[in-house]
Amino acid sequence: MIALLVLAATVLALSSGVIAASWKRYGQAALNARQDWRNCPQSREIRFRIVEYGAKPRGKVIALPIRPKAAPAYRQPLRAAA
């Protein structure tokens, strides 16, 4: 039990250290990423055109007969011999 507690504390300490180091290194860049993207001239204007080739689909609705499933016939349960 103590070994499990020591292992959990070690993993927690290592993961906290890694998160703190990466936040220190990349945190400010992550906070400024949205503003940098808005200021980027390539992403300020996006144009697109939808082109459709071929014949337009003309679907027909076919009404199929739908029959409800028949309920299974009731069978008497087996009785144990007395």
N, CA, C and O atoms as a GROMACS GRO file, in nm:
protein
  328
    1MET      N    1   0.082  -0.119   0.000
    1MET     CA    2   0.000   0.000   0.000
    1MET      C    3   0.087   0.126   0.000
    1MET      O    4   0.059   0.223  -0.070
    2ILE      N    5   0.193   0.122   0.079
    2ILE     CA    6   0.283   0.237   0.086
    2ILE      C    7   0.354   0.255  -0.048
    2ILE      O    8   0.377   0.368  -0.091
    3ALA      N    9   0.390   0.144  -0.114
    3ALA     CA   10   0.457   0.152  -0.244
    3ALA      C   11   0.366   0.218  -0.348
    3ALA      O   12   0.413   0.296  -0.431
    4LEU      N   13   0.239   0.187  -0.342
    4LEU     CA   14   0.143   0.248  -0.435
    4LEU      C   15   0.130   0.398  -0.409
    4LEU      O   16   0.121   0.477  -0.503
    5LEU      N   17   0.130   0.436  -0.283
    5LEU     CA   18   0.123   0.577  -0.247
    5LEU      C   19   0.248   0.652  -0.292
    5LEU      O   20   0.239   0.764  -0.341
    6VAL      N   21   0.363   0.592  -0.276
    6VAL     CA   22   0.488   0.653  -0.320
    6VAL      C   23   0.490   0.666  -0.472
    6VAL      O   24   0.532   0.769  -0.525
    7LEU      N   25   0.444   0.563  -0.541
    7LEU     CA   26   0.437   0.568  -0.687
    7LEU      C   27   0.344   0.679  -0.734
    7LEU      O   28   0.378   0.752  -0.827
    8ALA      N   29   0.228   0.692  -0.671
    8ALA     CA   30   0.132   0.796  -0.709
    8ALA      C   31   0.190   0.936  -0.684
    8ALA      O   32   0.172   1.026  -0.765
    9ALA      N   33   0.258   0.952  -0.572
    9ALA     CA   34   0.319   1.082  -0.541
    9ALA      C   35   0.429   1.116  -0.641
    9ALA      O   36   0.444   1.232  -0.680
   10THR      N   37   0.507   1.016  -0.682
   10THR     CA   38   0.613   1.038  -0.780
   10THR      C   39   0.556   1.077  -0.915
   10THR      O   40   0.604   1.171  -0.978
   11VAL      N   41   0.454   1.008  -0.959
   11VAL     CA   42   0.390   1.040  -1.086
   11VAL      C   43   0.329   1.179  -1.082
   11VAL      O   44   0.339   1.254  -1.180
   12LEU      N   45   0.266   1.215  -0.971
   12LEU     CA   46   0.208   1.347  -0.957
   12LEU      C   47   0.314   1.456  -0.962
   12LEU      O   48   0.295   1.559  -1.026
   13ALA      N   49   0.426   1.433  -0.894
   13ALA     CA   50   0.533   1.532  -0.892
   13ALA      C   51   0.594   1.549  -1.031
   13ALA      O   52   0.620   1.661  -1.075
   14LEU      N   53   0.619   1.438  -1.100
   14LEU     CA   54   0.677   1.446  -1.234
   14LEU      C   55   0.583   1.513  -1.333
   14LEU      O   56   0.625   1.597  -1.412
   15SER      N   57   0.457   1.477  -1.328
   15SER     CA   58   0.362   1.536  -1.423
   15SER      C   59   0.342   1.684  -1.394
   15SER      O   60   0.328   1.764  -1.487
   16SER      N   61   0.339   1.723  -1.267
   16SER     CA   62   0.326   1.865  -1.234
   16SER      C   63   0.447   1.944  -1.283
   16SER      O   64   0.433   2.055  -1.333
   17GLY      N   65   0.565   1.886  -1.268
   17GLY     CA   66   0.686   1.952  -1.316
   17GLY      C   67   0.687   1.969  -1.467
   17GLY      O   68   0.728   2.073  -1.518
   18VAL      N   69   0.644   1.867  -1.538
   18VAL     CA   70   0.641   1.873  -1.684
   18VAL      C   71   0.539   1.977  -1.731
   18VAL      O   72   0.565   2.053  -1.824
   19ILE      N   73   0.423   1.981  -1.667
   19ILE     CA   74   0.320   2.080  -1.704
   19ILE      C   75   0.371   2.220  -1.677
   19ILE      O   76   0.353   2.309  -1.760
   20ALA      N   77   0.435   2.242  -1.562
   20ALA     CA   78   0.487   2.375  -1.530
   20ALA      C   79   0.596   2.417  -1.628
   20ALA      O   80   0.599   2.533  -1.670
   21ALA      N   81   0.684   2.326  -1.665
   21ALA     CA   82   0.792   2.359  -1.759
   21ALA      C   83   0.737   2.392  -1.898
   21ALA      O   84   0.782   2.486  -1.962
   22SER      N   85   0.638   2.314  -1.943
   22SER     CA   86   0.583   2.342  -2.076
   22SER      C   87   0.501   2.470  -2.075
   22SER      O   88   0.500   2.542  -2.175
   23TRP      N   89   0.432   2.501  -1.966
   23TRP     CA   90   0.357   2.625  -1.959
   23TRP      C   91   0.452   2.744  -1.960
   23TRP      O   92   0.425   2.847  -2.023
   24LYS      N   93   0.565   2.730  -1.890
   24LYS     CA   94   0.663   2.838  -1.887
   24LYS      C   95   0.720   2.862  -2.026
   24LYS      O   96   0.748   2.976  -2.064
   25ARG      N   97   0.738   2.755  -2.101
   25ARG     CA   98   0.800   2.766  -2.233
   25ARG      C   99   0.702   2.809  -2.341
   25ARG      O  100   0.735   2.892  -2.425
   26TYR      N  101   0.581   2.752  -2.339
   26TYR     CA  102   0.486   2.774  -2.449
   26TYR      C  103   0.359   2.849  -2.407
   26TYR      O  104   0.273   2.872  -2.492
   27GLY      N  105   0.345   2.886  -2.283
   27GLY     CA  106   0.220   2.946  -2.235
   27GLY      C  107   0.185   3.077  -2.302
   27GLY      O  108   0.071   3.097  -2.344
   28GLN      N  109   0.282   3.168  -2.311
   28GLN     CA  110   0.254   3.298  -2.371
   28GLN      C  111   0.220   3.285  -2.520
   28GLN      O  112   0.134   3.356  -2.571
   29ALA      N  113   0.288   3.194  -2.587
   29ALA     CA  114   0.257   3.173  -2.730
   29ALA      C  115   0.116   3.117  -2.746
   29ALA      O  116   0.046   3.152  -2.842
   30ALA      N  117   0.074   3.031  -2.654
   30ALA     CA  118  -0.062   2.976  -2.662
   30ALA      C  119  -0.166   3.084  -2.636
   30ALA      O  120  -0.272   3.085  -2.700
   31LEU      N  121  -0.137   3.175  -2.544
   31LEU     CA  122  -0.233   3.282  -2.517
   31LEU      C  123  -0.242   3.381  -2.633
   31LEU      O  124  -0.348   3.439  -2.655
   32ASN      N  125  -0.134   3.401  -2.706
   32ASN     CA  126  -0.134   3.495  -2.817
   32ASN      C  127  -0.170   3.432  -2.951
   32ASN      O  128  -0.178   3.503  -3.051
   33ALA      N  129  -0.193   3.303  -2.956
   33ALA     CA  130  -0.217   3.234  -3.082
   33ALA      C  131  -0.343   3.285  -3.153
   33ALA      O  132  -0.341   3.303  -3.274
   34ARG      N  133  -0.449   3.307  -3.080
   34ARG     CA  134  -0.574   3.351  -3.142
   34ARG      C  135  -0.558   3.489  -3.205
   34ARG      O  136  -0.604   3.512  -3.317
   35GLN      N  137  -0.493   3.580  -3.134
   35GLN     CA  138  -0.473   3.714  -3.189
   35GLN      C  139  -0.379   3.710  -3.309
   35GLN      O  140  -0.399   3.784  -3.406
   36ASP      N  141  -0.277   3.626  -3.304
   36ASP     CA  142  -0.185   3.615  -3.418
   36ASP      C  143  -0.258   3.560  -3.540
   36ASP      O  144  -0.230   3.601  -3.653
   37TRP      N  145  -0.351   3.469  -3.518
   37TRP     CA  146  -0.426   3.412  -3.629
   37TRP      C  147  -0.518   3.518  -3.690
   37TRP      O  148  -0.532   3.524  -3.812
   38ARG      N  149  -0.579   3.601  -3.606
   38ARG     CA  150  -0.666   3.708  -3.658
   38ARG      C  151  -0.586   3.810  -3.738
   38ARG      O  152  -0.637   3.865  -3.835
   39ASN      N  153  -0.461   3.835  -3.699
   39ASN     CA  154  -0.378   3.935  -3.768
   39ASN      C  155  -0.313   3.881  -3.895
   39ASN      O  156  -0.258   3.958  -3.973
   40CYS      N  157  -0.317   3.752  -3.916
   40CYS     CA  158  -0.252   3.690  -4.031
   40CYS      C  159  -0.330   3.726  -4.158
   40CYS      O  160  -0.450   3.700  -4.164
   41PRO      N  161  -0.264   3.785  -4.260
   41PRO     CA  162  -0.339   3.826  -4.380
   41PRO      C  163  -0.394   3.709  -4.460
   41PRO      O  164  -0.495   3.723  -4.529
   42GLN      N  165  -0.329   3.593  -4.453
   42GLN     CA  166  -0.379   3.478  -4.530
   42GLN      C  167  -0.509   3.424  -4.469
   42GLN      O  168  -0.590   3.365  -4.541
   43SER      N  169  -0.530   3.441  -4.340
   43SER     CA  170  -0.650   3.385  -4.279
   43SER      C  171  -0.761   3.488  -4.262
   43SER      O  172  -0.871   3.452  -4.220
   44ARG      N  173  -0.736   3.614  -4.295
   44ARG     CA  174  -0.841   3.714  -4.283
   44ARG      C  175  -0.946   3.700  -4.391
   44ARG      O  176  -1.063   3.733  -4.368
   45GLU      N  177  -0.909   3.652  -4.508
   45GLU     CA  178  -1.002   3.642  -4.618
   45GLU      C  179  -0.997   3.502  -4.675
   45GLU      O  180  -0.892   3.452  -4.716
   46ILE      N  181  -1.111   3.440  -4.677
   46ILE     CA  182  -1.122   3.305  -4.732
   46ILE      C  183  -1.232   3.308  -4.837
   46ILE      O  184  -1.344   3.353  -4.810
   47ARG      N  185  -1.200   3.259  -4.955
   47ARG     CA  186  -1.299   3.251  -5.062
   47ARG      C  187  -1.317   3.106  -5.100
   47ARG      O  188  -1.222   3.028  -5.099
   48PHE      N  189  -1.438   3.071  -5.134
   48PHE     CA  190  -1.464   2.937  -5.182
   48PHE      C  191  -1.577   2.940  -5.282
   48PHE      O  192  -1.660   3.031  -5.281
   49ARG      N  193  -1.579   2.841  -5.368
   49ARG     CA  194  -1.680   2.832  -5.471
   49ARG      C  195  -1.725   2.686  -5.477
   49ARG      O  196  -1.643   2.595  -5.478
   50ILE      N  197  -1.853   2.666  -5.481
   50ILE     CA  198  -1.908   2.532  -5.489
   50ILE      C  199  -1.945   2.506  -5.634
   50ILE      O  200  -2.022   2.580  -5.695
   51VAL      N  201  -1.888   2.400  -5.689
   51VAL     CA  202  -1.914   2.363  -5.827
   51VAL      C  203  -1.973   2.222  -5.826
   51VAL      O  204  -1.921   2.132  -5.761
   52GLU      N  205  -2.082   2.207  -5.899
   52GLU     CA  206  -2.146   2.076  -5.905
   52GLU      C  207  -2.142   2.027  -6.049
   52GLU      O  208  -2.187   2.096  -6.140
   53TYR      N  209  -2.089   1.910  -6.068
   53TYR     CA  210  -2.079   1.851  -6.201
   53TYR      C  211  -2.182   1.739  -6.215
   53TYR      O  212  -2.222   1.677  -6.117
   54GLY      N  213  -2.224   1.715  -6.336
   54GLY     CA  214  -2.313   1.603  -6.363
   54GLY      C  215  -2.459   1.641  -6.353
   54GLY      O  216  -2.494   1.756  -6.328
   55ALA      N  217  -2.543   1.542  -6.374
   55ALA     CA  218  -2.687   1.564  -6.372
   55ALA      C  219  -2.734   1.583  -6.229
   55ALA      O  220  -2.679   1.527  -6.134
   56LYS      N  221  -2.837   1.663  -6.216
   56LYS     CA  222  -2.895   1.683  -6.084
   56LYS      C  223  -2.975   1.558  -6.046
   56LYS      O  224  -3.046   1.503  -6.130
   57PRO      N  225  -2.964   1.515  -5.924
   57PRO     CA  226  -3.037   1.393  -5.885
   57PRO      C  227  -3.188   1.418  -5.880
   57PRO      O  228  -3.234   1.512  -5.817
   58ARG      N  229  -3.259   1.333  -5.946
   58ARG     CA  230  -3.404   1.340  -5.943
   58ARG      C  231  -3.453   1.208  -5.883
   58ARG      O  232  -3.470   1.109  -5.954
   59GLY      N  233  -3.474   1.210  -5.756
   59GLY     CA  234  -3.512   1.087  -5.687
   59GLY      C  235  -3.660   1.062  -5.693
   59GLY      O  236  -3.741   1.154  -5.695
   60LYS      N  237  -3.694   0.937  -5.697
   60LYS     CA  238  -3.834   0.897  -5.694
   60LYS      C  239  -3.859   0.825  -5.563
   60LYS      O  240  -3.776   0.745  -5.518
   61VAL      N  241  -3.971   0.852  -5.504
   61VAL     CA  242  -4.008   0.786  -5.380
   61VAL      C  243  -4.094   0.667  -5.415
   61VAL      O  244  -4.197   0.679  -5.482
   62ILE      N  245  -4.050   0.552  -5.371
   62ILE     CA  246  -4.124   0.429  -5.397
   62ILE      C  247  -4.187   0.384  -5.266
   62ILE      O  248  -4.117   0.359  -5.168
   63ALA      N  249  -4.318   0.375  -5.265
   63ALA     CA  250  -4.388   0.332  -5.145
   63ALA      C  251  -4.388   0.180  -5.138
   63ALA      O  252  -4.445   0.113  -5.225
   64LEU      N  253  -4.324   0.127  -5.038
   64LEU     CA  254  -4.322  -0.017  -5.020
   64LEU      C  255  -4.426  -0.056  -4.916
   64LEU      O  256  -4.449   0.017  -4.820
   65PRO      N  257  -4.488  -0.170  -4.936
   65PRO     CA  258  -4.587  -0.213  -4.836
   65PRO      C  259  -4.516  -0.253  -4.707
   65PRO      O  260  -4.420  -0.330  -4.708
   66ILE      N  261  -4.564  -0.200  -4.598
   66ILE     CA  262  -4.505  -0.231  -4.467
   66ILE      C  263  -4.607  -0.313  -4.389
   66ILE      O  264  -4.718  -0.269  -4.362
   67ARG      N  265  -4.564  -0.432  -4.354
   67ARG     CA  266  -4.651  -0.520  -4.277
   67ARG      C  267  -4.598  -0.532  -4.135
   67ARG      O  268  -4.479  -0.557  -4.117
   68PRO      N  269  -4.683  -0.516  -4.037
   68PRO     CA  270  -4.634  -0.533  -3.900
   68PRO      C  271  -4.596  -0.678  -3.874
   68PRO      O  272  -4.656  -0.770  -3.930
   69LYS      N  273  -4.497  -0.696  -3.791
   69LYS     CA  274  -4.454  -0.832  -3.757
   69LYS      C  275  -4.563  -0.899  -3.674
   69LYS      O  276  -4.624  -0.839  -3.586
   70ALA      N  277  -4.586  -1.024  -3.705
   70ALA     CA  278  -4.684  -1.100  -3.631
   70ALA      C  279  -4.625  -1.136  -3.494
   70ALA      O  280  -4.507  -1.171  -3.483
   71ALA      N  281  -4.709  -1.128  -3.392
   71ALA     CA  282  -4.664  -1.163  -3.257
   71ALA      C  283  -4.644  -1.314  -3.251
   71ALA      O  284  -4.724  -1.389  -3.308
   72PRO      N  285  -4.540  -1.360  -3.182
   72PRO     CA  286  -4.520  -1.505  -3.173
   72PRO      C  287  -4.634  -1.572  -3.096
   72PRO      O  288  -4.691  -1.514  -3.003
   73ALA      N  289  -4.667  -1.693  -3.137
   73ALA     CA  290  -4.776  -1.767  -3.074
   73ALA      C  291  -4.737  -1.799  -2.929
   73ALA      O  292  -4.622  -1.830  -2.900
   74TYR      N  293  -4.834  -1.790  -2.840
   74TYR     CA  294  -4.809  -1.817  -2.699
   74TYR      C  295  -4.798  -1.967  -2.676
   74TYR      O  296  -4.883  -2.044  -2.719
   75ARG      N  297  -4.692  -2.007  -2.609
   75ARG     CA  298  -4.674  -2.149  -2.577
   75ARG      C  299  -4.682  -2.166  -2.427
   75ARG      O  300  -4.633  -2.084  -2.350
   76GLN      N  301  -4.743  -2.273  -2.388
   76GLN     CA  302  -4.756  -2.304  -2.246
   76GLN      C  303  -4.617  -2.339  -2.193
   76GLN      O  304  -4.544  -2.414  -2.258
   77PRO      N  305  -4.579  -2.285  -2.077
   77PRO     CA  306  -4.450  -2.323  -2.020
   77PRO      C  307  -4.451  -2.469  -1.977
   77PRO      O  308  -4.555  -2.525  -1.944
   78LEU      N  309  -4.334  -2.530  -1.979
   78LEU     CA  310  -4.325  -2.670  -1.938
   78LEU      C  311  -4.342  -2.681  -1.788
   78LEU      O  312  -4.293  -2.598  -1.711
   79ARG      N  313  -4.414  -2.786  -1.748
   79ARG     CA  314  -4.438  -2.806  -1.605
   79ARG      C  315  -4.351  -2.922  -1.558
   79ARG      O  316  -4.332  -3.021  -1.629
   80ALA      N  317  -4.300  -2.907  -1.441
   80ALA     CA  318  -4.217  -3.013  -1.382
   80ALA      C  319  -4.306  -3.128  -1.337
   80ALA      O  320  -4.422  -3.108  -1.298
   81ALA      N  321  -4.251  -3.246  -1.344
   81ALA     CA  322  -4.328  -3.363  -1.302
   81ALA      C  323  -4.343  -3.360  -1.151
   81ALA      O  324  -4.249  -3.327  -1.079
   82ALA      N  325  -4.462  -3.396  -1.105
   82ALA     CA  326  -4.488  -3.391  -0.961
   82ALA      C  327  -4.443  -3.517  -0.893
   82ALA      O  328  -4.458  -3.530  -0.771
   0.00000   0.00000   0.00000
